[in-house]
Amino acid sequence: MRVTIRTLAAVAVAVLLAAGCSRAGSSSSSTPPASSTSAAASSTAAASGGASFGSLTDVCHGGSASGSTDQGVTSSSIEVGVLTDEEYTKDPELVNAAKVFTSWCNAAGGIDGRQLVADIHQTDLMAVVAAMTSACSKDFVLAGGSAALDGLGVATRLQCLLPDFDAQPVMPQNLGSGLEFEPYTSNLTYAMYTGYYKWLMAKYPDSKAHVGVLAGSSVITQVDDQVVVDTVKADGGSIAYDGTFPLTTITNWTPYAEAIKSHGVKGLTFYDTPQALVALEQALDNIGYHLDWIDANTNAYGTAFVQIAGKALSEQNNYADLPGVYPVEEASSNPAMEQLTQLFAKYAPGQPITLQVELAWSMWLLFAESAESCGSDLTRSCIYNAGLKQTAWTGGGITAPVDEATPDAAPNCFDIEQATPSGWTAASFGANTGPYLCGTTYAKLPAGFPAATQLSSVGKSLSDLK
């Protein structure tokens, strides 16, 4: 999905930008009634006591916090903004996570007695600034959301001093931006896939001098492409092919398969939708060309890719690097993941647990933990400073430790998944800490990438945060 987890919307973004299309408006709505204040929720809270998750105790509970201490905060409620591209992508993962978390938290009494209200801001992909402006007008913070073109809205968010517990930062301007927390370490200081590509090229040594990159041309994948090139070179590999395809739907992938073959590519990173990757792999099979490995990345990490890929998964080795996030298919081995599965079964029956759900859930938890520590004195300054104290954040056990106080640090752990005809499974990559490989030395990326937007970029400082 990019330099961090790579977005499914990348090519859709590219097509839309090329066509010059834009929707000026964005909509905002609250989550279904189950997430809002209700007599039933209060009654359940009184009966059940505080709610714990994984290794975190009393994340949500009743209390006597009171006062309108900041925008979006009253004695009875806290309004939390959630950015999403759902109306464009038809992907409800982040909205589902918001619904389940707020329902669960409110049933336990909320944050010191204040009920959570999730304010959903639909970006319609291109209207990020409008969505962010809406959030700036009424929300206390942002939590558990993401937008493919999030970099367009960072300056607006910082101008209104809105903290963001971001599920999935995408563009360089938002990687480690001001007043932001993330579920995994992502920045353009370090090559976060150093260990991943090093492992691929060690497992398949013939690929080391024959790595290729093929991506749809967009504002997102241009950065992704360069990061891959720089990372492979830092790991001692060579790029044999660096190709792009036009901002329109490809109906014939054979020319791209032929180009991959003619350049002698043995390991390929591909940036586009899972459907496009399957079509490319079918074209490769049709011409009888088998790669050593394909970096399908987390665009493809899910059941949909396995279902549509069919026999391609027997013909080509498809991998994805998870930046220290617990594998979804191993949920039964992790009490926190088991609990998350149970909560979704209760509050969003039939909706799947996905990688994006895990990331959003981690950030909702960080928001709640930070807010709870503030008690009645719930202000943006308090919650932001509380978040900075989490120097080994794991979301209760669903991610590897993350230092929230040091956004420009090197990543700590990663895990690698392989797609098989029966589903995704952990690769044999030498995990040394549960499902993760930790302690890798990460290469530094060369200078020249766009910088993350900071408070100083908009004429603000932390002293302005009240």
C-alpha positions in Angstrom: 0.0 0.0 0.0 2.9 2.5 -0.3 5.9 3.1 1.8 3.7 2.0 4.7 0.9 -0.5 4.1 0.1 -0.1 0.4 -3.3 1.1 -0.6 -5.8 -0.7 -2.7 -6.9 2.6 -4.1 -3.6 3.5 -5.7 -4.5 2.9 -9.3 -8.0 4.2 -8.9 -6.4 7.4 -7.6 -4.2 7.5 -10.7 -7.1 7.1 -13.1 -9.2 9.7 -11.4 -6.3 12.2 -11.4 -5.6 11.6 -15.0 -9.2 12.1 -15.9 -9.3 15.4 -14.0 -12.4 14.3 -12.2 -13.2 15.6 -8.7 -16.2 15.7 -6.5 -16.3 19.0 -4.6 -18.3 17.8 -1.6 -17.9 15.3 1.2 -20.4 13.8 3.5 -20.3 13.3 7.2 -22.5 11.1 9.3 -22.5 9.4 12.7 -22.2 5.6 13.2 -25.4 3.6 13.7 -27.3 4.0 16.9 -25.5 1.2 18.6 -22.4 3.4 18.8 -24.1 6.4 20.4 -25.3 7.2 23.9 -28.2 5.1 24.9 -30.0 3.9 28.0 -29.2 0.3 27.0 -25.5 1.1 26.8 -25.5 2.7 30.2 -27.4 -0.2 31.7 -24.9 -2.7 30.2 -22.0 -0.6 31.5 -23.4 -0.7 35.0 -23.7 -4.4 34.9 -20.5 -5.3 33.2 -17.9 -2.9 34.6 -14.9 -1.8 32.7 -13.8 -3.3 29.4 -10.3 -4.7 28.9 -8.7 -5.8 25.6 -5.8 -8.1 25.3 -3.0 -6.9 27.7 -4.9 -3.6 28.3 -7.1 -3.3 31.3 -10.1 -1.1 31.9 -9.8 0.6 28.5 -13.3 1.9 28.8 -15.4 2.3 31.9 -18.0 4.5 33.6 -17.0 7.4 35.7 -17.9 11.0 36.7 -15.8 13.0 34.2 -17.6 16.2 33.3 -17.3 19.5 31.6 -17.0 20.8 28.0 -13.2 20.8 28.2 -12.5 21.0 24.4 -14.2 21.0 21.1 -16.2 17.8 20.7 -16.2 17.1 24.4 -19.2 17.4 26.7 -20.0 16.0 30.1 -21.8 13.1 28.3 -20.0 12.5 25.0 -16.8 12.7 23.0 -17.0 13.2 19.2 -14.3 11.5 17.3 -13.7 11.9 13.5 -13.1 9.0 11.2 -11.8 9.7 7.6 -12.6 7.1 5.0 -12.8 6.6 1.3 -15.6 4.1 1.7 -18.1 5.7 -0.6 -15.6 5.5 -3.4 -13.9 2.2 -2.7 -17.0 0.4 -1.3 -14.8 -0.9 1.5 -16.4 -0.6 4.9 -13.5 -1.8 7.0 -12.7 1.4 8.8 -16.4 2.2 9.4 -16.9 -1.3 10.8 -14.0 -0.9 13.2 -15.4 2.5 14.4 -18.9 0.9 14.9 -17.6 -2.1 16.8 -15.1 -0.1 19.0 -17.6 2.6 20.0 -20.3 0.1 20.6 -18.1 -2.1 22.8 -16.6 0.9 24.7 -19.9 2.6 25.3 -21.4 -0.6 26.6 -18.7 -0.6 29.3 -19.4 3.0 30.2 -17.4 5.0 27.6 -14.4 7.0 28.6 -14.8 7.8 32.3 -18.5 8.0 31.7 -18.5 9.9 28.4 -20.0 8.1 25.5 -18.1 7.9 22.2 -19.7 9.2 19.0 -17.9 8.3 15.7 -18.3 11.1 13.2 -17.7 9.4 9.8 -16.2 11.8 7.1 -16.5 10.4 3.6 -13.7 11.8 1.4 -15.2 10.5 -1.9 -11.4 9.9 -2.6 -10.6 13.4 -3.9 -12.4 15.6 -1.3 -10.0 15.1 1.5 -9.6 18.8 2.3 -13.4 19.2 2.6 -13.7 16.1 4.8 -10.8 17.4 7.0 -12.4 20.9 7.2 -15.6 19.3 8.4 -13.7 17.3 11.1 -11.9 20.5 12.1 -15.2 22.2 12.8 -16.6 19.8 15.4 -14.4 16.8 16.3 -12.2 16.4 19.3 -9.6 14.2 17.5 -9.4 11.8 14.6 -9.1 8.1 15.2 -9.1 4.8 13.3 -9.4 6.4 9.9 -7.4 6.7 6.6 -7.6 8.2 3.2 -5.6 7.3 0.1 -4.9 11.0 -0.6 -4.4 11.9 3.0 -1.4 14.1 2.3 -3.7 16.7 0.8 -5.4 17.3 4.2 -2.5 17.4 6.6 -2.0 21.1 6.5 -5.7 21.7 7.1 -5.6 19.3 10.1 -2.6 21.0 11.6 -3.9 24.4 11.1 -6.9 23.5 13.3 -4.6 21.5 15.7 -6.5 18.3 15.3 -4.6 15.2 16.7 -4.8 12.1 14.5 -4.7 8.5 15.7 -4.2 7.4 12.1 -5.0 3.7 11.1 -3.0 3.9 7.9 -0.9 6.9 6.7 -0.4 6.9 3.0 1.3 9.9 1.3 4.7 11.2 2.3 3.2 14.4 3.7 1.4 12.3 6.3 4.1 9.8 7.2 5.2 11.0 10.7 3.3 14.3 10.3 2.6 16.6 13.3 0.1 15.6 16.0 -0.1 12.1 14.5 0.1 8.6 16.0 0.5 5.4 13.9 0.0 1.7 14.5 3.4 0.8 13.0 6.6 2.8 12.3 6.5 4.4 8.9 8.6 7.2 7.6 10.9 8.1 4.7 14.0 8.1 6.8 14.4 4.3 6.8 13.6 1.7 4.3 11.0 -0.2 6.2 11.1 -3.2 3.9 14.8 -3.7 4.3 14.5 -7.1 6.0 11.8 -8.3 3.6 13.7 -7.8 0.4 16.9 -9.1 2.0 15.1 -12.3 2.9 13.6 -12.6 -0.6 16.9 -12.2 -2.3 18.6 -14.6 0.1 16.0 -17.3 -0.4 16.1 -16.8 -4.1 19.7 -15.8 -4.8 19.3 -15.8 -8.6 16.8 -12.9 -8.2 19.3 -10.6 -6.5 20.6 -9.1 -9.8 17.2 -9.4 -11.5 14.6 -7.5 -9.5 11.7 -5.7 -11.3 9.1 -3.2 -10.3 5.8 -2.7 -12.2 3.3 -0.1 -11.0 0.4 2.0 -12.2 1.5 5.5 -12.5 0.1 7.6 -9.7 1.2 10.2 -7.0 1.3 7.3 -4.5 3.0 4.6 -6.5 5.7 6.9 -7.8 7.1 7.2 -4.2 6.5 3.4 -3.6 8.4 2.6 -6.7 11.5 4.7 -5.8 11.5 3.3 -2.2 11.6 -0.3 -3.6 14.5 0.6 -6.0 16.4 2.3 -3.1 15.7 -0.6 -0.7 16.8 -3.3 -3.2 20.0 -1.5 -3.9 20.7 -1.0 -0.2 20.3 -4.7 0.2 22.9 -5.4 -2.5 20.4 -6.2 -5.3 20.0 -4.7 -8.8 17.0 -3.4 -10.6 16.6 -5.1 -14.0 13.3 -3.5 -14.9 11.3 -0.5 -13.6 8.1 -0.3 -15.6 4.8 1.6 -15.3 1.5 1.2 -17.1 -0.9 3.9 -18.1 -3.7 5.5 -16.1 -6.4 3.4 -17.8 -7.7 -0.1 -17.3 -5.4 -2.7 -18.9 -7.2 -5.4 -20.8 -4.2 -7.1 -22.2 -1.3 -7.9 -19.8 0.7 -10.0 -22.2 3.0 -7.1 -23.3 3.9 -6.5 -19.7 4.5 -10.2 -19.1 6.8 -10.2 -22.2 8.7 -7.1 -20.9 9.2 -8.8 -17.6 10.6 -11.9 -19.4 12.7 -9.9 -21.9 14.4 -8.1 -19.0 15.2 -11.4 -17.2 13.2 -10.4 -14.1 13.3 -13.1 -11.4 11.7 -11.1 -8.5 8.9 -8.6 -9.1 7.2 -6.0 -6.9 3.7 -5.1 -8.3 1.6 -2.1 -7.4 -2.0 -2.2 -8.4 -5.2 -4.1 -7.4 -5.3 -7.8 -6.6 -7.4 -8.3 -9.7 -4.7 -6.7 -11.9 -2.0 -8.8 -10.3 -3.9 -12.0 -11.0 -4.4 -10.9 -14.7 -0.6 -10.3 -15.0 0.2 -13.6 -13.4 -2.1 -15.4 -15.8 -0.4 -13.6 -18.7 3.0 -14.8 -17.3 1.7 -18.4 -17.1 0.4 -18.1 -20.7 3.8 -17.3 -22.0 5.4 -20.0 -19.7 7.5 -17.5 -17.6 7.7 -18.2 -13.9 9.3 -15.8 -11.5 11.2 -16.8 -8.3 9.0 -14.4 -6.3 6.3 -11.8 -6.6 5.9 -9.1 -3.9 2.1 -8.9 -4.0 2.3 -6.7 -0.9 -0.6 -6.0 1.4 -2.8 -4.9 -1.4 -3.4 -8.6 -1.9 -3.3 -9.7 1.7 -6.8 -11.0 2.2 -9.2 -13.7 1.2 -10.3 -12.0 -2.1 -6.9 -12.4 -3.7 -6.7 -16.1 -2.9 -10.2 -16.7 -4.2 -9.5 -15.0 -7.6 -5.9 -16.1 -8.1 -6.8 -19.8 -8.4 -4.0 -21.9 -9.9 -1.7 -18.8 -10.2 -0.8 -19.4 -6.6 0.6 -22.8 -7.5 2.6 -21.4 -10.4 4.0 -18.2 -8.9 5.4 -17.5 -5.3 3.4 -14.6 -3.9 4.5 -12.9 -0.7 3.5 -9.9 1.4 5.4 -8.1 4.1 3.4 -7.1 7.2 5.2 -4.4 9.2 4.8 -6.0 12.5 1.1 -6.7 12.4 -0.3 -10.0 13.7 -1.4 -12.3 10.9 -5.2 -12.4 10.5 -5.3 -16.1 9.7 -3.5 -16.9 13.0 -6.1 -15.2 15.2 -6.8 -18.4 17.1 -3.3 -18.3 18.5 -3.6 -14.8 19.9 -6.1 -14.0 22.7 -6.3 -10.4 21.6 -7.2 -11.4 18.1 -9.7 -14.0 19.4 -11.3 -11.2 21.4 -11.5 -8.9 18.4 -13.1 -11.7 16.4 -15.7 -12.1 19.1 -16.4 -8.4 19.3 -17.0 -8.3 15.5 -19.3 -11.3 15.8 -21.3 -9.4 18.4 -21.4 -5.9 17.0 -20.8 -6.4 13.3 -21.9 -10.0 12.5 -20.7 -11.2 9.1 -18.0 -8.5 8.7 -14.5 -9.8 8.4 -11.4 -9.1 10.5 -8.8 -7.7 8.1 -5.4 -6.1 8.3 -7.0 -2.6 8.1 -9.4 -3.5 10.9 -6.4 -4.5 13.1 -4.7 -1.2 12.4 -7.8 0.9 13.1 -8.5 -1.0 16.3 -5.0 -0.4 17.6 -5.4 3.3 17.1 -8.9 3.4 18.7 -7.3 1.7 21.7 -4.4 4.2 21.8 -7.0 7.1 21.7 -9.1 5.5 24.4 -6.1 4.7 26.7 -4.8 8.3 26.3 -8.2 9.9 26.8 -8.9 7.8 29.9 -5.7 9.0 31.5 -6.9 12.6 31.2 -10.1 12.1 33.3 -12.2 15.2 33.5 -9.3 17.3 32.1 -9.8 15.9 28.6 -8.1 18.3 26.2 -6.1 17.9 23.0 -2.9 18.8 24.8 -3.5 16.2 27.5 -4.4 13.4 25.1 -1.5 14.1 22.8 1.0 14.1 25.6 -0.5 10.9 27.0 -0.1 9.2 23.6 3.6 10.2 23.5 4.2 8.2 26.7 3.4 5.0 24.8 7.0 4.0 23.7 6.2 0.3 23.2 2.6 0.3 22.0 1.2 -3.1 20.8 -2.5 -2.4 20.6 -3.0 -4.9 23.4 -1.1 -7.5 21.6 -2.0 -7.2 17.9 1.1 -5.4 16.7 4.8 -5.5 17.4 5.9 -2.7 19.8 5.9 0.8 18.3 7.5 3.9 19.9 4.8 6.5 19.5 7.2 9.2 20.8 9.7 8.8 18.0 8.0 8.8 14.5 11.3 9.1 12.7 12.8 5.9 14.3 13.7 2.8 12.4 11.1 0.1 12.4 11.6 -2.7 14.9 9.9 -5.9 13.6 8.2 -7.4 10.5 6.5 -10.6 9.4 6.2 -12.2 6.0 3.1 -14.0 4.6 2.9 -16.3 1.5 -0.3 -16.8 -0.5 -1.2 -20.4 -1.2 -4.2 -22.0 -2.8 -5.6 -22.8 0.6 -5.0 -19.2 2.0 -2.3 -17.0 3.4 0.2 -18.6 5.7 3.4 -17.5 7.5 6.5 -17.9 5.4 9.6 -19.5 6.9 11.5 -16.2 7.4 13.2 -16.8 10.8 10.7 -15.2 13.2 12.3 -14.7 16.5 9.6 -12.9 18.6 6.3 -14.7 18.2 5.2 -14.2 14.6 7.8 -11.4 14.0 11.4 -11.1 13.1 12.8 -8.3 15.3 16.2 -6.7 15.6 16.9 -6.2 11.9 19.2 -3.3 10.9 17.2 -1.1 8.5 18.9 0.8 5.7 18.5 4.6 5.5 16.8 6.0 2.4 18.5 8.7 0.4 17.4 12.3 0.8 15.0 13.7 -1.7 11.6 12.3 -0.7 8.8 14.8 0.2 8.9 15.7 3.8 6.2 15.1 6.3 4.1 18.1 7.1 4.7 19.5 10.6 3.1 22.1 12.8 5.9 24.5 11.8 4.9 24.1 8.2 1.6 25.9 8.9 3.0 28.4 11.3 2.0 26.5 14.5 3.8 24.9 17.4 3.0 22.6 20.3 2.6 25.7 22.5 -0.6 26.5 20.5 -2.1 23.1 21.5 -4.4 23.7 24.5 
